[in-house]
Amino acid sequence: MKFLHKNVSETQIRLKDRLWLYIFSYIVLFLLIVPSLVVIPMSFSASQYLEFPPKEWSLRWYENYFFSWKVENGFNDWMQATWTSVKVAVLTIFVAVPVGTMAAYGLVNGNSRISKMLFPIFISPMMVPSILVAIGLFYFFVQLKLVGSVLGLVLGHSLVAMPLVLIIVFSALKNYDMNQEKVARSLGATRFRAFREITLPQIKFSLVSSALIAFLTSFDEVIISLFVAGGDNSTITRSMFLALRDQIDPTIAAISTILIIISSGLLIIMQVTGAKENKR
Amino acid sequence: MSGIIAEKLNEQGLQRVASKERLTFFGLTLPYLLIVVALIIIPVGWLFYLSFIGRDGSFSFENYERMTKSRAYIRIFITTFKISILTTLICAVIGYPLSYFMSQLSRKWANICMIGVLIPFWTSLLVRTYAWLVLLQKKGLLNNIAIDIGLISEPIKFVHNTTGTLIGMVHIMLPFLILPLYANMRSIDRDCLKAASSLGATPTRAFWTVFFPLSVPGLLAGLLIVFVLCLGFYVTPAILGGGRVIMAAMKISSNIELYFSWGAASALGVVLLIVTSVILFIASKLVSMDQLGNRSAK
């Protein structure tokens, strides 16, 4: 047990003196990760009731998710909702990433006083409580007849995704030497060409990760969808929320499992591209 | 003579180019500005206006008066603050040691632990809330285990009450506290601790007089972010609270969905916005704004 007496910090604290910290930390990390994973075995249960561990296994909840085309209570059409979510999330990338990138470029290069003034306004969608954003949008979209439309959802989701894009691209451009563009322009390139051929390749990975984040933000968004989506255009999160509030349907465990796989997949892609960018 | 004129003209030309440049840069931010103004500033401004419109359609303070008089509203305010403060404190008590632990590890191991913090961060809020519902309910995993090992004889009700709401909210908010705190702790110069111990401080004393004060900005940023997010939280309390824990956001939503009472909902929303803004304003005085932004985006 000699290792317990090893010094583990600058202040000569010994391992045995803070064994509690190690144990505590591992327990917390365990509790952070594992609870979400219980839905995976649950989703393969044959029982209608939630029991853990499941007594019998089946794929019926996946079947229910993939093949439930009939509308039962107005929100059971899972595939339709999934399709809307995917559509909206992809379109959100195409709004949030260009708009956010342009703004970041403008803020980095523009007058620093104006930039300082604009920055808090630009990240306000993140600061204003989302319930307020949601009912504000709802009220506004009722007048414009955008409630229940894909356009309304894309606009709402872009609003919350844009600040994230802005922050990521902004910090990437801050670390980038803008003089490289000046060199290109002194050699006769237009500003746009200089951006496209010199700057863009160098901030590519930040753009990719901001696109992934925009996708995930839209895909996971609940509150705005709850108010703005409706009719044929319910999103998957809205349907899940309504189903959760009213009854416990094990189909949700199956959907949750799929969502966990999607978000872990995106996280891994992001870590890998991030690591690549750090290496450069 | 002509040289001076040429120089002057050149200078004017450059200035014109420079101001044109600035205009271009400002122009690039316009689409963003337009979306934010159209979708946040105008709608929220509208709600602000609606909050001063009474039932009969005329200007009045009745929506705000109701809030100070009605018992239901006072109870909602108390619940909202109680849950938010408790969640924030529990997050601090759990998150501080964990961040400290991670900051002491080598980069490689810290990054591995960081995945543990990031996975829940990226997992859908609904999925995590649902998972807790599965775990904590009467016939859930936790009760089953506790009964099997003979800890309890009757299942305990963990969900559809304050306990369940707190467990779910702490789980969801913890990464928001850990990320800024960990970043801050990483940046603390370890040599300060060495200096303290070489001057005779015990490890405990070195921690409390050197390390802890240096970690306060990160802790504060994390605490404020968590508190503000808790104040406006809707999804988790709505599901894990089972209708028994009513927070401000839920009241706003039910005012609209059930009672179509825009005035009352707006007034509550305005109060929520003001409280949030005041806290964020204080936060921005304590830690720089874009740091806050950076942190919550990670």
Contacts between the chains, C-beta under 8 A, distances in Angstrom:
chain1	res1	chain2	res2	distance
A	8	B	104	7.3
A	9	B	104	6.3
A	9	B	193	7.2
A	9	B	203	7.2
A	10	B	190	5.1
A	10	B	191	7.6
A	10	B	193	4.3
A	10	B	194	4.4
A	10	B	197	6.6
A	11	B	193	5.3
A	11	B	194	7.6
A	11	B	196	7.0
A	11	B	197	4.3
A	11	B	201	7.3
A	11	B	202	7.9
A	11	B	203	4.1
A	11	B	206	4.5
A	11	B	207	7.2
A	12	B	197	6.0
A	12	B	203	6.6
A	13	B	203	4.1
A	17	B	203	7.3
A	21	B	97	5.9
A	21	B	100	7.2
A	21	B	101	5.4
A	22	B	101	6.9
A	24	B	97	5.7
A	24	B	98	7.6
A	24	B	101	7.7
A	25	B	97	6.5
A	25	B	98	5.0
A	25	B	101	4.0
A	25	B	102	7.5
A	25	B	113	7.7
A	28	B	94	5.7
A	28	B	97	7.9
A	28	B	98	5.0
A	28	B	174	8.0
A	29	B	98	7.3
A	29	B	113	6.2
A	29	B	116	4.3
A	29	B	117	7.7
A	31	B	171	7.4
A	32	B	116	5.6
A	32	B	117	6.4
A	32	B	119	7.6
A	32	B	120	5.1
A	32	B	171	7.1
A	32	B	174	6.6
A	32	B	175	7.8
A	33	B	116	5.4
A	33	B	119	5.7
A	33	B	120	6.5
A	35	B	128	7.1
A	35	B	131	5.0
A	35	B	132	6.2
A	35	B	135	5.9
A	35	B	171	6.6
A	36	B	119	7.7
A	36	B	120	6.1
A	36	B	123	5.1
A	36	B	127	6.1
A	36	B	128	5.2
A	36	B	131	4.9
A	37	B	131	7.7
A	38	B	131	5.5
A	38	B	134	5.7
A	38	B	135	5.9
A	38	B	141	6.4
A	39	B	127	6.5
A	39	B	130	6.5
A	39	B	131	5.1
A	39	B	134	6.5
A	42	B	134	5.8
A	49	B	139	7.2
A	50	B	134	5.4
A	50	B	137	6.9
A	50	B	139	6.9
A	50	B	140	7.1
A	51	B	139	6.5
A	52	B	134	7.0
A	52	B	135	7.9
A	52	B	140	6.7
A	52	B	141	4.4
A	52	B	144	6.6
A	99	B	31	4.9
A	99	B	32	5.2
A	99	B	35	6.7
A	100	B	32	6.8
A	102	B	28	4.5
A	102	B	29	7.1
A	102	B	31	6.5
A	102	B	32	7.0
A	103	B	28	6.6
A	103	B	29	4.5
A	103	B	31	7.4
A	103	B	32	3.7
A	103	B	33	7.7
A	105	B	25	7.6
A	105	B	28	5.7
A	106	B	25	4.4
A	106	B	26	6.4
A	106	B	27	7.3
A	106	B	28	3.5
A	106	B	29	4.0
A	107	B	25	8.0
A	107	B	29	6.3
A	109	B	25	4.9
A	110	B	22	6.2
A	110	B	25	3.4
A	110	B	26	5.8
A	110	B	28	7.9
A	110	B	29	7.2
A	111	B	22	5.6
A	111	B	25	7.5
A	111	B	26	7.6
A	114	B	26	6.7
A	118	B	29	6.3
A	118	B	33	7.1
A	119	B	289	6.8
A	119	B	290	6.6
A	119	B	293	7.9
A	120	B	284	7.9
A	120	B	289	6.2
A	121	B	33	7.4
A	121	B	36	6.1
A	122	B	29	7.8
A	122	B	32	6.2
A	122	B	33	7.7
A	122	B	36	6.5
A	123	B	289	7.8
A	123	B	293	5.0
A	124	B	36	6.5
A	124	B	40	5.8
A	124	B	41	8.0
A	125	B	36	6.8
A	125	B	39	8.0
A	125	B	40	5.9
A	126	B	293	7.1
A	126	B	296	6.4
A	126	B	297	8.0
A	127	B	228	7.7
A	127	B	276	7.0
A	127	B	277	7.7
A	127	B	280	5.7
A	128	B	40	6.4
A	128	B	44	6.7
A	128	B	273	6.3
A	128	B	276	7.4
A	129	B	231	6.8
A	129	B	232	2.9
A	129	B	249	6.8
A	129	B	269	7.5
A	129	B	272	5.3
A	129	B	273	6.5
A	129	B	276	5.8
A	130	B	232	6.2
A	130	B	234	7.3
A	131	B	232	5.7
A	131	B	234	5.3
A	131	B	249	4.0
A	131	B	252	5.3
A	131	B	253	6.4
A	131	B	269	7.1
A	131	B	272	7.6
A	132	B	44	6.4
A	132	B	47	7.0
A	132	B	232	7.3
A	132	B	252	7.5
A	132	B	269	4.5
A	132	B	272	6.5
A	132	B	273	5.8
A	133	B	40	6.5
A	133	B	43	7.8
A	133	B	44	7.7
A	135	B	47	6.8
A	135	B	252	6.4
A	135	B	253	7.5
A	135	B	256	5.9
A	135	B	265	6.2
A	135	B	266	7.8
A	135	B	269	6.6
A	136	B	39	7.8
A	136	B	40	7.0
A	136	B	43	3.1
A	136	B	44	5.0
A	136	B	46	6.9
A	136	B	47	5.5
A	137	B	39	6.3
A	137	B	43	5.9
A	138	B	256	7.4
A	139	B	43	6.1
A	139	B	46	6.2
A	139	B	47	6.8
A	139	B	50	7.8
A	139	B	262	7.1
A	140	B	39	7.2
A	140	B	42	6.9
A	140	B	43	4.4
A	140	B	46	7.1
A	155	B	35	7.4
A	155	B	39	6.2
A	156	B	39	7.3
A	158	B	35	6.9
A	159	B	35	6.4
A	159	B	36	7.3
A	159	B	39	5.0
A	159	B	40	6.8
A	162	B	32	6.4
A	162	B	35	7.0
A	162	B	36	7.8
A	163	B	293	7.2
A	163	B	297	7.5
A	164	B	297	5.1
A	166	B	32	7.3
A	167	B	290	7.6
A	167	B	293	5.1
A	167	B	294	6.0
A	167	B	297	4.6
A	168	B	297	6.7
A	170	B	290	7.9
A	171	B	294	6.7
A	191	B	24	7.5
A	213	B	297	7.8
A	216	B	122	6.7
A	219	B	124	7.8
A	220	B	124	4.5
A	220	B	125	6.4
A	220	B	126	7.5
A	222	B	125	6.5
A	222	B	126	6.2
A	222	B	234	7.8
A	222	B	235	5.2
A	223	B	234	5.6
A	223	B	235	7.0
A	226	B	253	7.8
A	227	B	256	8.0
A	237	B	124	7.1
A	237	B	126	5.7
A	240	B	126	5.2
A	240	B	130	7.6
A	241	B	126	6.2
A	241	B	235	6.7
A	241	B	238	7.9
A	241	B	239	7.6
A	244	B	126	7.1
A	244	B	129	7.5
A	244	B	130	6.1
A	244	B	133	7.3
A	244	B	239	5.3
A	245	B	238	6.6
A	245	B	239	6.4
A	248	B	133	7.1
A	252	B	130	5.8
A	253	B	130	7.4
A	253	B	134	7.3
A	256	B	124	7.5
A	256	B	126	7.6
A	256	B	127	4.2
A	256	B	130	5.7
A	256	B	131	7.2
A	259	B	123	7.4
A	259	B	124	4.9
A	259	B	126	8.0
A	259	B	127	5.3
A	260	B	123	5.8
A	260	B	124	7.9
A	260	B	127	6.1
A	263	B	122	4.6
A	263	B	123	5.4
A	263	B	124	6.5
A	264	B	119	6.6
A	264	B	122	7.3
A	264	B	123	7.8
A	266	B	122	7.0
A	267	B	118	6.4
A	267	B	119	6.8
A	267	B	122	4.8
A	271	B	115	7.8
